Every structure is written in structure tokens, then in C-alpha cells.
Amino acid sequence: MLNDHAKIVKVFSAAGEVVGRKKLQKMIFIGKKLKFPFYEKYNFHFFGPYSEELTLRIEELCNLGFLSEIKEKKGGYMQYRYGLTEAGEGFLSHYDLELPHLQECMKDMNEQSSKFLELVSTILYFDNLSKEEVKEKVFTLKRKQNYTEEDIAEAYEYIEKLQTTLSVH
């Protein structure tokens, strides 16, 4: 019943502490696009792909005491830090989740900036379009982010690197 919750907890077990709700949303979305079994529905939102379901699931996991949430005032906004608790580790021990390469992928993504993951997830959201059309979407929808052609090329390389990580092993 709580299998989908366990998968999210497993992300924290793999990645460690995640700073920022936006980063967390993008990590799960990218994981889903890499064929990890995440089933949260995503829509395109102001900061790229966003899942209301994931937001609610994270809230539930915090309320259950499986994840810790620390709010920090950062400039003019609130930043959230999420981490796995002992209770969360105990909860996870009841599930036999075999998610090969989840750890490498999540750790790697967690080391990237939110802005970069926003670009990567936006590209993956529009993966049914040609690279040229995707570039156009990025420049239109993400105008304020000032992404460059180089940023987009780097994001495509990163996606390829993650996909290679999954297929090589």
C-alpha cells in the first residue's frame, strides 16, 4: 500500500539530504524519465515539471516522521531541507526495493544545481519534440533563466550520461 512512499524514502536513502523543493521535484521527475518506477503525475509549471502528488506524498512522509523537513529563511524566501530519519530507515527496511543504479543517479543529481536540473527536466518533459523544438521551448518558456545554447548542450550530455549509467551496468 505504501510502496510509492517507500520509493520516495529510498531516494533519500540513496541521495542523502536534499536541499530545495524544486530540486526534489526535478530529481524525481528525471528519475521517472529514466524509467525508475515513480508514478507521480507531472504537469508543466512555472519552474518546469511539477507534481502535486509528490508534494502531498512528501508532506505525508514528514507527518509520519519518515522524513525531516527543515525550513530556512534564505534571502526573501524559504528554503526546505529534507532528510531521512531513523523512523524512515525503519520503514524502508520493511520493503525489498530493488532499484539498480538509483543511488548513483540520485547522488549525481543531488550534486547539480536546481537551475540545471530545471533545464534537464524541461528538456525531458518535451522529449517527444525535436532538439530544435525543445531549444525553442526552453528559450520561450524559460526566458527569465537566461539559458544558453551551451547550457542546453550540457543538459543533453548530462541526460546521456545518466542513461549510460543505467545501461552500462
N, C-alpha and C positions, 0 to 999 in steps of 0.2 A: 504493500500500500504506500509506503513512504519511499519507494525505490527512487523516484525522481529527486526527492530531498537528499537521499544518500549520495546520489551522483554529484549534487552541488557541494555537499560536505566533502566529498572526495577531491574536488577541485582545490579546496583549501588545504587538504592533507598533502596534495601534490605541490601546490604553488607557495604555500606559506601565507603570510599576511598580504592582503590585497588592499591597496590604498585607493579609494575612489569608487563611487558607484558606477560612474561612466566606464571606468576601466574594467570593472567586474562584468558589466553588461556586454562589453565588446569581447572579453575573453571567452565567455560562454557562447556568444554568437559565432565567433571564429571557430571554436571547438565544434559547434554543431555543424558548421560548413565543412569541417574536416572529417565529418562522419562519426564524431563521438555521439553516443546516444542521449543527446539533450533534446527534449521535446517541447520546450517552451516556445510559444508563438511570438514572432517578432514583427514589428511594423517599422516603417522608416519614420524617424522622429527628428527633432531639431539637431541632435548630436549623433545622428546615424541610427543604425538598428537598435531598437529598444523593445524590451519585453516587460509588460505589466505583470505577467505571470511570474517572471523571475523576481521582480521586485517584491511581490507578495510572498513568494517562497523564501526569500532571504529574510523577510520580516518574521515569518513563521519560525525559521531556524534560529533566529535571535531570541524570539519569545520562548522557544523550547530550551534555550541555553546551550545549543549546539554550536552557535557562532557568537563571537563577541563583536559588538559594534561600538566603536569609539568615535564620538563627534569632536572635531577640532575646528575652531574658528580659524580660517585661513584667509587673510585679507578681508574681502567683503562677502565671503561665502563660507558655507560649512563643508568640511571635508570629512568623509567617513572612512574609518579603517576597520577592516573585517579580518577576523582570525578564527581559527579552530579552537574550541575549548576542550577540556578533558572530557566533558559530557559528550561533546561531538565525536571525539575519538572512540568513546564507548559505544555510541550509537552506530558508528561506522563499522565497528567490529562485528555487528550482527548481520552485515551484508557481505556477500562474496562478490565484489565488483571487480571483474577483470577488465580493465580499460588500458590495454597496452599503449605505451608511449604518452599517456595522459600527463605523467609527471614532467617529461622533457618539454612537451608543448606548453603546458601551463606555466612552468618555471620561466621558460623563454619569454612568453607573452608578458608575464608579470614584470619582467625587466625592461619592457618597452614603455614609452610614454603613452599617456591616454590619447594624446593628439594623433600619434602614429597609429595606434590601434583603431581609432575612429576612422582613419583613412583606409586601413586594411579592411575593416568590417564593411565600410561603404562600398569598396570595390567588390567584396564578396557578395554583398546584398544584390548588386547588379550583375552578377556573374553570368546571366543569360544574355548580356549585351556584348558587343564587340569592344575591344580595348579602347578604340577611338570614341565610341559612345559612352563608355564608362568615364573616360577622361573628361568628356563634355559634361556629364552629370556631376562629377566632382567639382569642376570649375564653376558650375552653376549653383549647385546645392550647398557647396562648402566654400563659397566665395570669401567669407569672412576669415576662414582659416588660412588663406593665402598659401595653399598647397602649390608646389611647383611640379613641373614635368619630372624633375629628378626625384621628388618625394613619391610620385606615383610609380615611377620605375622601381624605386627602392621597396615600395609596398608589394609590388608584383613579385619581386625577388624574394621577399620575406615569405609570401604565401607559398611560393615554390619550395623554399627551404623547409617550411613546416610540412608540406605534402611529402617531400622527400624523406623527412624524419619518419613519417608514418609508413612509407612503403619500403624503405631500405631494410628495416629490421625484420 
